């Protein structure tokens, strides 16, 4: 009968092999423990992820490529999706031809601009700036009172178009950031009365831009661009 706790004796050959590899076993164990510790430390790090829905027309109107993932200075990760991309993923949704379009080109080449939201006015203006379509802005986007103030001057439309051409990149930069900044606290949209909606920058962002404010006004049952300054 073998009592519990009886020590098992290894033969001399086994002991010699164990002694031979002992100097290598300790460092390997230390490396393994260090790797486990590093993995555990990394796994415990946390960060914040925020999901925001970006209207599909932002990508169509923006000057340049828009990032779908942005990491802020505090480590917060912003992930932007659009209803259009979600519809493509799940295969649902109505016929794209039946959806509301803020910009539509008819069969005869005529371009029609529409705006149900103040953001639509800025988006259409951005697209016209990109395409240098100043006549479209003048005829379909500009508020009547703004157009009238230009018409009272000697140059009229020519002065208007020259202003947009000379400041094209700066205007586009302002409008792009005003829209994208709404979801990030970098810009604000407020109703200031009289049917006017004002877009403006947060004070820490404003100094980066030549133009800092855009206003949209309700006019004739629609929305028009009142001013950018």
Buried (B, 14 or more C-beta within 10 A) or exposed (E): EEEEEEEEEEEEEEEEEEEEEEEEEEEEEEEEEEEEEEEEEEEEEEEEEEEBEBBBBBBBBBBEEBEEEBEEEEEEEBEBEBEBBEBEEEEEEEEEEEEEEBBEEEEEEEBEBBBEBBBBBBBBBBBBBBEEBBEBBBEBBBBEEBBEEBEEEEEBBEEBBEBBEEBBEEBBBBBBBBBBBBBBEBBEBEEEEEEBBBBBBEEEBBEEBEBBBBBBBBBEEBBBBBBBE
